[in-house]
Amino acid sequence: MAQFKVSPMETSWKIHEEFHIDEDLGFALLNPLEELPTKYAGWMVIARNLPDLIKMGRLRTEVEKLPELSIEDLCGHRSQRLAHLVLGYITMAYVWNQGDRDVRKVLPRNIAIPYCKLSEKLGLPPILVYADCVLANWKKKDPSGPMSYENMDILFSFPGGDCGKGFFLVSLLVELAAAAAIKEIPIIFHAIQHQDQGTLQKELKIIAHCLKKARETFGQIHKYVDPKVFFNVLRIYLSGWKGNSQLPEGLLYEGVWDTPQKFSGGSAAQSSIFQCFDVLLGIQQSVGGEYAFGFLHEMRTYMPPAHQAFLQSIESGPSVRKFVISKGDAGLKAAYNKCVEAMVSLRSYHLQIVTKYIVIPAWQRQKENQSPEESSEAGNKGTGGTDVMDFLKTVRNTTRKFILKDG
């Protein structure tokens, strides 16, 4: 594993090669494939027609008719990532169907067996994760054009029209804005090793700028994602079977395990990018208590193994925070604080988004004579299965504690 103890240029190459990180896209998958080998055409047909199949009440029947396929013809990382995305979509649709609480507690073996084998090969859980629906679920309309919302689309959709496109693509664009700072990390570590305060201060300013840009990009969600559609439609298909009252025992993967398994649904906590900057800046979420820290640590297991290894490699590097404190330089401390403040701002904004897209719609649904218990739970639970507002407030408040005080 790279330890960032060589030149910045050499280490930067190691980051890209060893940790599956692209210089421009960060943790996002470079040029995701759009087609699987012909053998898997049945999977693709269902994944591409999910909304219609669900609407017609044919989704589960079509899934159950699929043959059980081996994964031996899924050659190469991108092909395997596409297949994991496809099977993730099919699984979420099969379990939740029309979102009317008609929940399936068993995933049939013809999907469960290849899905679990593929998940084991990739080092991912057999559920739709952030690395699937955000990092590997995109394409450019014009290959030579920019990575902009107008020039991009998602590969697969759930019911809810363009809501899913808006949610997944804005999440990806936020990721890309912050990812521009990843290539500065080797330079930062090199500066610390060589006691180069000037370079470190400059690099910290770049990190803060990228994080601020990520926060600005996040604002696009208001333009492209309708709160009611997100809460009442899309969110259902992102829900997992851990901490979910509709599947209290979890989901049984037929032919794989003898007992139901519990996995969290896709969550922003599964993004490597913000955990990356927590680690880099020495923001220890354990200070906020075991609840938030435990969930964040668990969510690392939902990241591709190469990205988990990258976070571990940063943890093994020199401490930016300790270096800044030891130098007692006002300019260096101010640059460091700008980075932490940018992380606080991002997390505060995330709280606003959750209030708009989860808490308020849950309250509105309760007013419309839905089950008070159901609405209360829906308003508190994130797709990852946490008490979302408490979790986000804890993470935001813990981050704020790491702003360096004067004196």
C-alpha positions as CSV (number, residue, x, y, z in Angstrom):
1,M,0.0,0.0,0.0
2,A,1.3,3.5,-0.9
3,Q,2.5,5.4,2.1
4,F,3.0,8.8,0.5
5,K,6.8,8.8,1.3
6,V,8.0,9.4,-2.3
7,S,7.9,12.4,-4.5
8,P,4.4,14.0,-5.1
9,M,4.5,13.1,-8.8
10,E,5.4,9.5,-8.2
11,T,2.9,9.2,-5.4
12,S,0.1,10.8,-7.5
13,W,0.6,8.1,-10.1
14,K,0.4,5.4,-7.4
15,I,-2.9,6.9,-6.2
16,H,-4.4,6.5,-9.6
17,E,-3.0,3.1,-10.3
18,E,-3.3,1.4,-7.0
19,F,-6.5,3.0,-5.6
20,H,-8.7,3.2,-8.7
21,I,-8.9,7.0,-8.5
22,D,-9.0,9.1,-11.7
23,E,-7.2,12.4,-11.8
24,D,-10.3,14.2,-13.0
25,L,-13.2,12.1,-11.7
26,G,-11.8,11.0,-8.3
27,F,-13.6,8.0,-7.0
28,A,-16.2,8.0,-9.9
29,L,-15.8,5.1,-12.3
30,L,-14.1,6.2,-15.5
31,N,-16.2,5.7,-18.6
32,P,-18.7,3.2,-17.3
33,L,-19.7,0.5,-19.7
34,E,-23.3,0.6,-21.0
35,E,-23.6,-3.0,-22.3
36,L,-23.0,-6.4,-20.8
37,P,-22.1,-9.5,-22.9
38,T,-25.1,-11.0,-24.8
39,K,-25.4,-13.8,-22.3
40,Y,-26.8,-11.3,-19.8
41,A,-29.3,-9.6,-22.1
42,G,-32.2,-10.7,-19.9
43,W,-30.8,-8.7,-17.0
44,M,-30.3,-5.7,-19.2
45,V,-33.8,-5.8,-20.6
46,I,-35.4,-5.8,-17.1
47,A,-33.0,-3.1,-15.7
48,R,-33.7,-0.8,-18.7
49,N,-37.5,-1.2,-18.4
50,L,-37.9,-1.2,-14.6
51,P,-40.4,1.7,-14.4
52,D,-42.7,0.2,-17.0
53,L,-42.5,-3.3,-15.7
54,I,-43.3,-2.1,-12.2
55,K,-46.2,0.0,-13.4
56,M,-47.7,-2.9,-15.3
57,G,-47.2,-5.3,-12.3
58,R,-44.9,-7.6,-14.3
59,L,-41.6,-6.8,-12.7
60,R,-41.5,-9.8,-10.3
61,T,-42.8,-12.2,-12.9
62,E,-40.1,-11.3,-15.4
63,V,-37.4,-11.5,-12.7
64,E,-38.5,-15.0,-11.6
65,K,-38.4,-16.2,-15.3
66,L,-34.7,-15.3,-15.6
67,P,-32.3,-18.2,-15.8
68,E,-29.6,-18.6,-13.2
69,L,-26.4,-17.4,-14.8
70,S,-22.8,-17.8,-13.9
71,I,-20.6,-14.6,-13.7
72,E,-17.7,-16.2,-15.6
73,D,-18.2,-14.1,-18.7
74,L,-18.1,-10.8,-16.8
75,C,-14.5,-10.0,-17.6
76,G,-12.8,-6.9,-16.3
77,H,-13.6,-4.4,-13.6
78,R,-16.0,-2.1,-15.6
79,S,-18.1,-5.1,-16.8
80,Q,-18.4,-6.4,-13.3
81,R,-19.3,-2.9,-11.9
82,L,-22.0,-2.6,-14.6
83,A,-23.4,-6.0,-13.7
84,H,-23.4,-5.1,-10.0
85,L,-25.3,-1.9,-10.8
86,V,-27.8,-3.9,-13.0
87,L,-28.4,-6.6,-10.4
88,G,-28.7,-3.9,-7.7
89,Y,-31.5,-2.1,-9.6
90,I,-33.3,-5.4,-10.2
91,T,-33.0,-6.4,-6.5
92,M,-34.3,-3.1,-5.2
93,A,-37.2,-3.2,-7.7
94,Y,-38.0,-6.9,-6.8
95,V,-38.0,-6.3,-3.1
96,W,-40.0,-3.0,-3.1
97,N,-42.0,-3.4,-6.3
98,Q,-44.7,-0.7,-6.4
99,G,-43.8,0.7,-3.0
100,D,-47.2,-0.2,-1.5
101,R,-45.7,-2.2,1.4
102,D,-46.1,-5.4,-0.7
103,V,-42.5,-6.3,0.2
104,R,-40.7,-9.5,-0.8
105,K,-38.6,-11.1,2.0
106,V,-36.8,-13.6,-0.3
107,L,-34.6,-12.8,-3.3
108,P,-34.9,-15.7,-5.7
109,R,-31.8,-17.8,-6.3
110,N,-31.6,-16.9,-10.0
111,I,-30.7,-13.4,-9.0
112,A,-29.3,-14.0,-5.5
113,I,-26.6,-16.5,-6.4
114,P,-24.9,-14.5,-9.2
115,Y,-25.4,-11.2,-7.4
116,C,-23.7,-12.5,-4.2
117,K,-20.9,-14.2,-6.2
118,L,-20.3,-11.0,-8.1
119,S,-20.5,-8.9,-4.9
120,E,-17.8,-11.1,-3.3
121,K,-15.6,-10.7,-6.3
122,L,-15.9,-6.9,-6.1
123,G,-15.7,-6.7,-2.4
124,L,-19.1,-5.0,-2.2
125,P,-22.3,-6.0,-0.4
126,P,-25.2,-7.5,-2.4
127,I,-27.4,-4.4,-2.3
128,L,-27.5,-1.2,-4.4
129,V,-24.7,1.0,-3.0
130,Y,-23.5,4.6,-3.6
131,A,-20.6,3.2,-5.7
132,D,-23.3,1.7,-8.0
133,C,-26.1,4.2,-8.4
134,V,-23.9,7.3,-8.3
135,L,-20.3,6.5,-9.2
136,A,-21.0,3.9,-11.9
137,N,-24.4,5.0,-13.2
138,W,-23.6,7.8,-15.7
139,K,-22.7,8.6,-19.3
140,K,-22.0,11.6,-21.4
141,K,-24.5,12.5,-24.2
142,D,-21.7,14.0,-26.2
143,P,-18.5,12.1,-25.4
144,S,-16.4,15.1,-26.2
145,G,-18.5,17.5,-24.2
146,P,-18.2,18.6,-20.5
147,M,-19.1,16.7,-17.3
148,S,-22.2,18.9,-16.8
149,Y,-25.8,18.0,-16.0
150,E,-26.9,19.1,-19.4
151,N,-24.5,16.7,-21.1
152,M,-25.0,13.7,-18.9
153,D,-27.6,11.0,-18.2
154,I,-27.9,8.0,-15.9
155,L,-27.8,4.4,-17.3
156,F,-30.9,3.1,-15.4
157,S,-33.9,4.6,-13.8
158,F,-36.4,3.8,-11.0
159,P,-40.0,5.0,-11.1
160,G,-40.3,8.8,-10.5
161,G,-39.4,10.2,-13.9
162,D,-36.3,12.3,-13.9
163,C,-36.1,12.5,-10.1
164,G,-33.6,9.7,-10.0
165,K,-31.5,11.3,-12.8
166,G,-31.5,14.6,-10.8
167,F,-30.6,12.9,-7.5
168,F,-27.8,10.6,-8.8
169,L,-26.2,13.1,-11.2
170,V,-26.2,16.0,-8.7
171,S,-24.6,13.7,-6.2
172,L,-22.0,12.7,-8.8
173,L,-21.3,16.4,-9.7
174,V,-20.8,17.2,-6.0
175,E,-18.4,14.3,-5.8
176,L,-16.5,15.6,-8.8
177,A,-16.2,19.1,-7.5
178,A,-14.6,17.8,-4.3
179,A,-12.6,15.2,-6.1
180,A,-10.5,17.9,-7.7
181,A,-8.7,18.2,-4.4
182,I,-7.5,14.5,-4.2
183,K,-4.5,15.1,-6.4
184,E,-3.3,17.7,-3.9
185,I,-3.0,15.1,-1.1
186,P,0.5,13.8,-2.1
187,I,1.7,17.4,-2.3
188,I,0.4,18.1,1.1
189,F,2.2,15.1,2.7
190,H,5.4,16.0,0.8
191,A,5.2,19.5,2.2
192,I,4.8,18.3,5.7
193,Q,7.7,15.9,5.4
194,H,9.9,18.7,4.1
195,Q,8.6,21.3,6.6
196,D,7.3,23.4,3.7
197,Q,4.7,25.6,5.4
198,G,4.2,27.9,2.3
199,T,3.3,25.0,0.0
200,L,1.0,23.4,2.7
201,Q,-0.8,26.7,3.2
202,K,-1.3,27.1,-0.6
203,E,-2.6,23.5,-0.9
204,L,-5.0,23.9,2.0
205,K,-6.5,26.9,0.3
206,I,-7.1,24.7,-2.8
207,I,-8.8,22.0,-0.7
208,A,-11.1,24.6,0.9
209,H,-11.9,26.0,-2.6
210,C,-12.9,22.6,-3.9
211,L,-15.1,21.9,-0.9
212,K,-16.8,25.2,-1.3
213,K,-17.4,24.4,-5.0
214,A,-18.9,21.1,-3.9
215,R,-21.3,23.0,-1.6
216,E,-22.3,25.3,-4.5
217,T,-22.9,22.3,-6.8
218,F,-25.1,20.7,-4.2
219,G,-27.5,23.5,-4.7
220,Q,-28.5,22.1,-8.1
221,I,-30.6,19.5,-6.4
222,H,-33.4,22.1,-5.9
223,K,-33.6,22.5,-9.7
224,Y,-33.7,18.8,-10.6
225,V,-35.2,16.9,-7.7
226,D,-38.8,17.3,-6.6
227,P,-39.2,16.7,-2.8
228,K,-42.5,14.9,-3.0
229,V,-41.4,12.6,-5.8
230,F,-38.1,11.9,-4.0
231,F,-39.8,11.1,-0.7
232,N,-42.8,9.2,-1.9
233,V,-41.3,7.3,-4.9
234,L,-37.5,7.2,-5.4
235,R,-36.6,6.9,-1.7
236,I,-38.5,3.7,-1.5
237,Y,-36.1,2.0,-4.0
238,L,-33.0,3.2,-2.2
239,S,-34.1,1.8,1.2
240,G,-32.1,-1.2,2.5
241,W,-33.0,-4.0,4.9
242,K,-31.1,-3.0,8.0
243,G,-33.0,-0.9,10.5
244,N,-36.1,-1.2,8.4
245,S,-39.4,-2.1,10.1
246,Q,-40.7,-3.6,6.8
247,L,-37.9,-6.2,6.8
248,P,-37.0,-6.4,10.5
249,E,-35.1,-9.7,10.0
250,G,-33.5,-8.6,6.7
251,L,-33.6,-10.2,3.3
252,L,-33.1,-13.9,2.6
253,Y,-30.8,-14.5,-0.4
254,E,-32.1,-17.8,-1.6
255,G,-29.4,-20.4,-2.3
256,V,-26.7,-18.3,-0.6
257,W,-27.5,-18.0,3.1
258,D,-29.8,-20.0,5.3
259,T,-30.8,-16.9,7.3
260,P,-31.9,-13.4,6.2
261,Q,-29.1,-10.8,5.9
262,K,-29.2,-7.1,6.9
263,F,-27.7,-4.5,4.6
264,S,-28.0,-0.7,4.6
265,G,-29.4,1.1,1.6
266,G,-27.4,3.6,-0.5
267,S,-26.2,6.5,1.6
268,A,-24.0,9.6,1.1
269,A,-22.0,8.1,4.1
270,Q,-20.8,5.5,1.6
271,S,-19.0,8.2,-0.4
272,S,-15.3,8.0,0.0
273,I,-14.7,11.7,-0.8
274,F,-15.9,13.3,2.5
275,Q,-14.5,10.6,4.7
276,C,-11.3,11.2,2.8
277,F,-11.1,14.9,3.9
278,D,-12.2,14.0,7.5
279,V,-9.1,11.7,7.6
280,L,-6.8,14.2,5.9
281,L,-7.8,17.1,8.2
282,G,-7.7,14.9,11.4
283,I,-11.4,15.3,12.0
284,Q,-12.1,12.3,14.3
285,Q,-15.8,11.5,14.2
286,S,-15.3,9.2,17.2
287,V,-15.3,12.4,19.3
288,G,-19.0,12.6,18.5
289,G,-19.8,9.2,20.1
290,E,-19.9,5.6,19.0
291,Y,-23.3,6.0,17.2
292,A,-22.1,8.2,14.3
293,F,-18.6,7.0,14.2
294,G,-19.7,3.3,14.2
295,F,-22.0,4.0,11.2
296,L,-19.4,5.9,9.2
297,H,-16.9,3.1,9.9
298,E,-19.4,0.5,8.8
299,M,-20.1,2.4,5.6
300,R,-16.5,2.0,4.6
301,T,-17.3,-1.6,4.0
302,Y,-19.8,-0.5,1.3
303,M,-17.0,1.2,-0.6
304,P,-14.9,-0.5,-3.3
305,P,-11.9,-2.1,-1.5
306,A,-9.4,0.1,-3.4
307,H,-11.1,3.2,-2.0
308,Q,-11.2,1.7,1.5
309,A,-7.4,1.1,1.1
310,F,-6.9,4.7,0.0
311,L,-8.6,6.0,3.2
312,Q,-6.3,3.7,5.2
313,S,-3.3,5.0,3.4
314,I,-4.2,8.6,4.3
315,E,-4.6,7.6,7.9
316,S,-1.1,6.2,7.8
317,G,0.3,9.4,6.5
318,P,1.6,12.4,8.4
319,S,-0.9,14.4,10.5
320,V,-1.9,17.7,8.8
321,R,-3.6,18.9,12.0
322,K,-0.7,18.2,14.3
323,F,1.7,19.9,11.9
324,V,-0.4,23.0,11.7
325,I,-0.7,23.2,15.5
326,S,3.0,22.6,16.0
327,K,4.0,25.5,13.8
328,G,1.8,28.1,15.5
329,D,1.6,30.1,12.2
330,A,-1.5,32.3,11.9
331,G,-1.8,32.0,8.1
332,L,-1.4,28.2,8.1
333,K,-4.0,27.8,10.9
334,A,-6.4,30.1,9.0
335,A,-6.0,28.0,5.8
336,Y,-6.6,24.8,7.8
337,N,-9.7,26.3,9.5
338,K,-11.1,27.3,6.1
339,C,-11.0,23.6,5.1
340,V,-12.8,22.5,8.3
341,E,-15.3,25.3,8.0
342,A,-16.0,24.2,4.4
343,M,-16.8,20.7,5.7
344,V,-19.1,22.2,8.3
345,S,-20.9,24.2,5.7
346,L,-21.4,21.1,3.5
347,R,-22.8,19.2,6.4
348,S,-25.1,22.0,7.5
349,Y,-26.4,22.2,3.9
350,H,-26.9,18.5,3.9
351,L,-29.1,18.9,6.9
352,Q,-31.2,21.5,5.1
353,I,-31.6,19.2,2.1
354,V,-32.7,16.3,4.4
355,T,-35.2,18.6,6.1
356,K,-36.7,19.6,2.7
357,Y,-36.6,16.2,1.1
358,I,-37.4,13.9,4.0
359,V,-38.6,15.6,7.2
360,I,-41.2,18.0,5.6
361,P,-42.6,15.5,3.1
362,A,-43.0,13.0,6.0
363,W,-45.0,15.6,8.0
364,Q,-47.1,16.4,5.0
365,R,-47.9,12.8,4.4
366,Q,-48.9,12.4,8.1
367,K,-51.3,15.4,7.6
368,E,-52.8,13.6,4.6
369,N,-54.1,10.8,6.9
370,Q,-51.3,8.3,6.3
371,S,-50.3,6.2,9.2
372,P,-48.7,8.4,11.8
373,E,-46.3,5.7,12.9
374,E,-45.2,5.0,9.3
375,S,-44.7,8.7,8.5
376,S,-42.8,9.3,11.8
377,E,-40.4,6.5,11.0
378,A,-40.0,7.6,7.4
379,G,-39.2,11.1,8.5
380,N,-36.5,9.9,10.9
381,K,-34.9,7.2,8.9
382,G,-32.3,7.7,6.1
383,T,-31.9,5.2,3.3
384,G,-28.9,3.8,5.2
385,G,-31.2,3.0,8.1
386,T,-30.0,5.7,10.6
387,D,-31.9,8.3,12.5
388,V,-30.8,10.7,9.8
389,M,-31.2,14.1,11.4
390,D,-29.5,13.0,14.7
391,F,-26.7,11.4,12.7
392,L,-26.1,14.4,10.4
393,K,-26.3,16.8,13.3
394,T,-23.8,14.8,15.3
395,V,-21.4,14.6,12.3
396,R,-21.7,18.3,11.6
397,N,-21.2,19.3,15.3
398,T,-18.3,17.0,15.7
399,T,-16.7,18.5,12.6
400,R,-17.1,22.0,14.0
401,K,-15.2,21.0,17.1
402,F,-12.0,20.6,15.0
403,I,-11.8,24.3,14.1
404,L,-8.6,25.5,15.7
405,K,-9.2,28.2,18.3
406,D,-7.0,31.3,18.7
407,G,-4.3,31.2,21.3
